[in-house]
Amino acid sequence: MKKRILRYAKHIIITFTVLGLMVVSFGLYHDASFRYSENPAMMKWDKDGPYVFNKNDSLISVNYIRGNQDDGFYLNQKDYVLGSKIPAFCHFSLDSTSFKFTINNEIEIPKNTYQDNAKILAISDIESGFKTFRDFLITNKVIDNKLNWTFGNGHLVLLGDFVDRDFSTTQVLWFIYKLEQEAKEKGGNVHYILGNHELKNMQGNFENTSPKYYHVSSILKKKQTDLYGTNSFLGKWMSSKNSIEKINGILFAHGGIHPDLAGYKTNLDEINQIIRSNYYQPYYPNPQKNLEQLLISSHKGIAWYRGYFKDDLSQEEVERGLNKFNAKSIVVGHTLQSKVNKQYNGKVIGIDVKHPKDFSKILPNKKSEALLIDGNKYYRVLHNGEKKEI
C-alpha cells in the first residue's frame, strides 16, 4: 500500500512538473513575464511633478505634490503669466535625482519629413520606465551623465508607448520634453511619435495606467482625464505630435501601414492631420470604410496595426505601403520581438522589446535594445553600449 501511494505521488509530481514546464515554455514563447520584488519608492510621491494646467486666459498653474503616505499630501502651487518661460524640475524617487528644464508655452507641430543623412537611434515601448530610458541613453552616448544632449545632429526617434504600466510617466514625458529642447539647440531632433497607449490616455482609457495617477489626479483636485487633457500642458504638447514620420527615406510608426492604405490618394501631412484631429475622440469599430476609419482603427490604424507580425502578408503587400510614400523601409514598435530584427527582406524592422522595470524585477530578466541607423547600415544597440549589425 505504501509503495502504491509513493508511486501515485511520483506520477502526480512528474505530471505537474511537465505541465509546469509546458506553461512556462508557452509563456516564454509569447513573451510573458513575472514581476516581483517591488521597490517601496514607487509610493514616494514627494516632489512629484510638475503638473501644469492653464488656470485662465492669462495664467498657467504649476503644481508639485508634497508630503507622504503617512502624513498626507498637499500641493506646492505657483502661477505664471501665460507665455512666460517657466523654470521647472522633475524629481525621480527611486534614486532621489532631479533634472531641470524650462517650460516654454509655445508648442509647434513638428515636420513629418526629414532628409539629412544624420544618425538615427530609435527605441519604443519604454512604458513609464524613466531609469531604464535614461540609463540606456547615457550608455549609448545620446546624453551625458548630467542628462545633457550629446548626440549632435542625430535623430532620437521615440516610437510610442512611453506611458502606462509603471510609476514614472510624468518623469518620462518631461524628460522627452527636455531632450527635445536641447536637441533642437544642438542641431539634432527628438521625434516623439505617438503610440496607442498615448492615445488611450488622451481618450480617457486608463486600463493599463498605474493606480498612482488616479491618486495623483485626486491630490490635484482633477479628474484623471485632465492630466493629459486639452487644458494641461503635457496634453497639448503630446497632441501636437505626429503618428508617422519619414526620416532619411525610412518610415517610422508605432504600429505600421495596412496594405489598404495604398489604395487611397493621401500623403503624410493629411494622415497626421486626420489622426491628430481624433486624438481626443474615443472610438469603436465603425462599419464605414473610408480613409479616416482606416487610419484610426484599433486593428488597422497607424498606431495599432500588428499585421507585419500577426498576418500572413506577402512581400508585395508590405512593399505596397512603402511604395506609397517612396520609402526604403519602415521601423515599428507595438508588437513584441525577442530582439531588434529585420523582416520581409529588410523592409520591416521591429524594435519593440521587453524593457526592465524601474521599480520591480522581472522573470525572465530583460535587457533593453534599440535600433541605430548609420548610413545604409542597421544595428541592434544593446543595453551595454554594444552594437551588432543586422
C-alpha positions in Angstrom: 0.0 0.0 0.0 2.8 2.4 0.9 4.6 1.6 -2.3 1.4 2.3 -4.3 0.9 5.7 -2.6 4.5 6.6 -3.3 4.1 5.5 -7.0 1.0 7.6 -7.4 2.7 10.6 -5.7 5.6 10.2 -8.0 3.3 10.2 -11.1 1.5 13.3 -9.8 4.7 15.2 -9.2 6.0 14.3 -12.7 2.7 15.3 -14.3 2.6 18.7 -12.6 6.3 19.2 -13.4 5.7 18.5 -17.0 2.6 20.7 -17.1 4.5 23.5 -15.3 7.3 23.3 -17.8 4.8 23.4 -20.7 3.1 26.5 -19.2 6.5 28.3 -18.7 7.6 27.4 -22.2 4.3 28.7 -23.6 4.6 31.9 -21.6 8.2 32.4 -22.7 7.3 31.8 -26.3 4.6 34.5 -26.0 6.9 36.9 -24.2 5.1 36.6 -20.8 7.0 37.8 -17.7 6.5 37.7 -14.0 7.1 40.9 -11.9 8.3 40.6 -8.3 10.2 42.4 -5.5 8.6 45.8 -5.9 10.5 48.7 -4.6 8.6 50.8 -2.0 10.0 54.0 -3.6 7.2 53.7 -6.2 4.8 55.0 -3.5 7.0 58.0 -2.6 5.4 60.9 -4.4 7.0 63.9 -2.6 8.1 66.5 -5.2 6.4 64.6 -8.0 5.6 66.8 -10.9 5.3 69.3 -12.3 1.6 69.1 -13.3 0.9 72.2 -15.4 -2.5 73.5 -16.3 -4.0 76.7 -17.8 -5.7 78.5 -14.9 -7.4 81.0 -17.1 -6.8 83.0 -20.2 -3.8 84.7 -18.8 -2.3 82.4 -16.1 -0.7 79.0 -16.1 -0.6 76.9 -12.8 2.5 74.8 -12.0 1.9 72.1 -9.3 4.2 69.8 -7.4 2.9 67.2 -5.0 4.4 67.3 -1.5 4.1 65.0 1.5 3.9 61.3 2.0 1.5 58.4 2.5 1.5 58.6 6.3 1.0 62.3 6.9 -0.9 63.1 3.7 -0.2 65.0 0.5 -0.6 68.7 -0.4 0.3 70.9 -3.4 3.0 73.4 -3.9 1.4 75.6 -6.5 2.7 78.7 -8.3 1.1 80.7 -11.1 2.9 82.2 -14.0 1.8 84.6 -16.8 0.8 82.6 -19.8 3.6 82.8 -22.4 6.4 83.3 -19.9 9.3 80.9 -19.7 8.9 78.8 -16.5 11.8 77.2 -14.6 11.0 73.7 -13.6 12.5 70.5 -12.2 11.4 66.9 -12.2 12.2 64.5 -9.3 12.7 60.8 -9.5 12.1 59.0 -6.2 14.0 55.7 -6.9 17.4 57.3 -6.8 16.4 60.7 -5.4 17.7 62.6 -8.5 16.2 65.5 -10.4 16.7 67.3 -13.7 16.0 70.9 -14.6 14.4 72.3 -17.7 12.4 75.3 -18.9 8.7 75.2 -19.9 8.0 77.2 -23.0 4.3 77.7 -23.7 5.0 77.8 -27.5 4.1 74.4 -28.9 4.7 73.7 -32.6 3.5 70.8 -34.8 6.7 69.1 -35.9 7.5 68.3 -39.6 6.9 64.8 -40.8 9.7 64.5 -43.3 13.4 65.0 -42.8 16.4 64.4 -45.1 19.9 65.0 -43.8 21.7 61.6 -43.6 22.4 62.0 -39.9 22.5 59.0 -37.5 19.1 57.7 -36.2 18.6 55.9 -32.9 15.1 54.5 -32.5 13.6 53.0 -29.3 10.0 52.1 -28.4 7.6 51.0 -25.7 9.5 52.3 -22.7 6.2 52.1 -20.7 6.9 54.7 -18.0 10.4 53.4 -17.3 12.4 56.6 -16.6 15.5 55.0 -15.2 15.6 52.3 -17.9 15.2 55.0 -20.6 17.7 57.5 -19.0 20.4 54.9 -18.4 20.1 53.4 -21.9 20.6 56.9 -23.5 23.6 57.5 -21.2 25.3 54.2 -22.1 24.7 54.7 -25.8 26.1 58.3 -25.7 22.9 60.1 -26.6 23.2 62.1 -23.4 26.0 62.5 -20.8 25.8 61.7 -17.1 24.3 65.1 -16.4 21.5 64.2 -18.9 22.7 66.8 -21.5 22.2 66.1 -25.2 25.4 64.7 -26.8 24.0 63.1 -30.0 24.9 66.2 -32.1 22.7 66.5 -35.2 21.4 62.9 -34.8 17.7 61.9 -34.7 16.4 60.2 -31.5 13.1 58.5 -32.5 10.7 57.5 -29.8 8.2 55.1 -31.3 5.3 55.4 -28.9 4.0 53.7 -25.7 6.3 55.7 -23.4 3.4 55.9 -20.9 1.4 53.3 -18.9 2.2 50.2 -16.9 4.6 51.8 -14.4 5.1 54.7 -12.0 7.2 57.3 -13.9 5.0 58.5 -16.7 5.4 62.2 -15.6 9.2 61.8 -15.4 9.4 60.2 -18.8 7.3 62.8 -20.5 9.2 65.8 -19.1 12.5 64.1 -19.9 11.4 63.8 -23.5 10.3 67.4 -23.4 13.7 68.5 -22.0 15.7 66.5 -24.6 13.6 67.8 -27.4 14.5 71.4 -26.5 18.2 70.6 -26.1 18.5 68.6 -29.3 17.0 71.5 -31.2 19.6 73.9 -29.8 22.4 71.4 -30.9 21.1 70.8 -34.4 19.5 67.4 -33.6 16.0 66.2 -33.3 13.8 64.2 -30.9 10.9 62.7 -32.6 8.1 61.6 -30.2 5.8 59.6 -32.4 2.6 58.6 -30.6 1.6 55.0 -29.9 -1.8 53.5 -29.0 -1.2 54.0 -25.2 -0.6 57.7 -25.6 -3.9 57.8 -27.4 -5.6 55.8 -24.7 -4.5 58.3 -22.1 -5.7 61.2 -24.1 -9.0 59.5 -24.8 -9.6 58.5 -21.1 -8.8 54.8 -21.3 -6.7 54.1 -18.2 -7.0 50.3 -18.1 -3.2 50.0 -18.3 -2.3 53.1 -16.3 -0.6 52.7 -12.9 -3.1 53.4 -10.0 -0.7 56.1 -8.9 -2.2 58.5 -11.4 -5.7 58.0 -10.2 -4.4 59.2 -6.8 -2.3 62.0 -8.3 -5.4 63.4 -10.1 -7.3 63.3 -6.8 -4.5 65.2 -5.0 -4.6 67.8 -7.8 -8.3 68.0 -7.4 -8.7 67.0 -11.0 -10.2 64.1 -12.9 -7.8 61.7 -14.3 -8.7 62.7 -17.9 -7.5 66.2 -17.0 -3.8 65.0 -16.7 -3.4 64.9 -20.5 -6.5 66.9 -21.5 -6.6 70.0 -23.7 -6.1 72.2 -20.6 -2.9 70.5 -19.5 0.5 71.5 -20.8 1.6 67.9 -21.4 -1.7 67.1 -23.1 -1.3 70.0 -25.5 2.3 69.1 -26.1 1.5 65.4 -26.8 -1.4 66.2 -29.0 0.9 68.2 -31.3 2.9 65.1 -32.1 2.8 63.0 -35.3 1.8 59.4 -35.7 4.1 58.7 -38.7 7.2 60.4 -40.0 9.8 59.8 -42.7 13.4 60.3 -41.9 16.1 59.8 -44.5 13.8 57.8 -46.6 12.7 55.5 -43.8 9.2 55.5 -42.3 8.7 55.4 -38.5 5.3 54.5 -36.9 4.2 52.7 -33.8 2.1 50.1 -35.5 2.6 50.3 -39.2 0.9 50.7 -42.6 -2.0 48.4 -43.5 -1.8 47.4 -47.2 -5.3 49.0 -47.8 -3.8 52.5 -47.3 -2.1 52.3 -50.7 -5.5 52.5 -52.3 -6.2 56.0 -51.0 -4.9 59.2 -52.5 -3.2 60.8 -49.5 0.2 61.9 -48.0 1.9 62.1 -44.6 0.6 65.6 -44.0 -3.0 64.5 -44.4 -2.6 61.3 -42.5 -1.1 63.0 -39.5 -3.7 65.8 -39.6 -6.6 63.2 -39.7 -5.2 61.2 -36.8 -4.3 64.3 -34.8 -7.9 65.5 -35.1 -9.0 62.3 -33.5 -6.6 62.2 -30.6 -9.2 63.1 -28.1 -12.1 61.2 -29.7 -13.0 57.8 -28.2 -13.7 55.3 -30.9 -15.3 52.0 -31.6 -15.2 49.8 -34.7 -17.2 51.6 -37.4 -18.7 49.9 -40.4 -17.8 52.9 -42.7 -14.9 52.2 -45.0 -13.0 55.4 -45.6 -9.6 56.9 -45.0 -10.3 58.3 -41.5 -11.7 55.0 -40.2 -8.7 53.1 -41.6 -6.2 55.4 -40.0 -7.7 55.4 -36.5 -8.9 51.8 -36.4 -7.7 49.8 -33.4 -6.9 46.9 -35.8 -5.7 48.6 -39.0 -4.7 52.1 -37.8 -1.2 53.5 -37.9 -0.8 53.3 -34.1 -2.4 49.9 -33.7 -1.6 47.7 -36.7 0.2 44.4 -36.0 -0.1 42.8 -39.4 3.6 42.7 -40.2 4.0 40.1 -37.4 0.5 38.6 -37.0 -0.9 38.4 -40.5 0.2 36.3 -43.4 1.3 39.2 -45.6 3.1 38.8 -48.9 6.3 40.8 -49.8 4.2 42.7 -52.3 1.6 43.7 -49.7 4.3 45.1 -47.4 6.1 47.0 -50.2 2.8 48.4 -51.5 2.5 50.5 -48.4 6.1 51.6 -48.5 6.0 52.5 -52.2 3.0 54.7 -51.5 5.4 57.0 -49.6 8.5 56.3 -51.6 10.1 54.7 -48.5 13.0 52.3 -48.3 11.7 50.5 -45.2 9.6 51.0 -42.1 10.5 50.9 -38.4 7.8 49.9 -35.9 7.2 49.1 -32.3 3.9 47.9 -30.7 4.4 44.2 -31.3 6.9 42.4 -29.0 10.0 41.0 -30.5 12.7 38.8 -28.9 15.3 41.2 -30.3 15.5 44.1 -32.8 15.3 42.5 -36.2 14.6 42.9 -39.9 11.9 41.0 -41.8 10.4 41.0 -45.3 13.8 41.3 -46.9 14.8 44.2 -44.7 11.7 46.2 -45.4 10.2 46.0 -41.9 12.3 46.5 -38.7 10.7 45.6 -35.4 12.1 47.2 -32.3 9.6 46.6 -29.5 11.5 44.6 -26.9 10.6 44.0 -23.2 12.5 46.5 -21.2 13.4 46.2 -17.5 11.1 47.8 -15.0 12.3 50.6 -12.7 10.5 49.6 -9.5 10.4 45.8 -9.8 12.3 42.8 -11.0 11.1 40.6 -13.9 11.5 37.0 -14.7 12.9 36.2 -17.1 15.4 39.1 -16.8 15.1 41.6 -19.6 17.6 43.9 -21.3 16.8 47.0 -23.4 17.6 47.3 -27.1 17.2 49.9 -29.7 17.9 50.4 -33.4 20.8 52.5 -34.8 20.8 53.5 -38.4 24.1 54.9 -39.6 24.2 55.5 -43.4 22.9 52.3 -45.0 23.8 50.1 -42.0 21.3 48.9 -39.4 22.5 47.9 -35.9 21.0 46.3 -32.8 22.1 48.6 -30.0 22.3 46.8 -26.6 21.9 47.9 -23.0 25.7 47.8 -22.5 26.5 50.0 -25.5 27.5 47.1 -27.8 26.1 47.2 -31.3 25.5 44.3 -33.7 24.8 44.8 -37.4 21.6 43.3 -38.7 
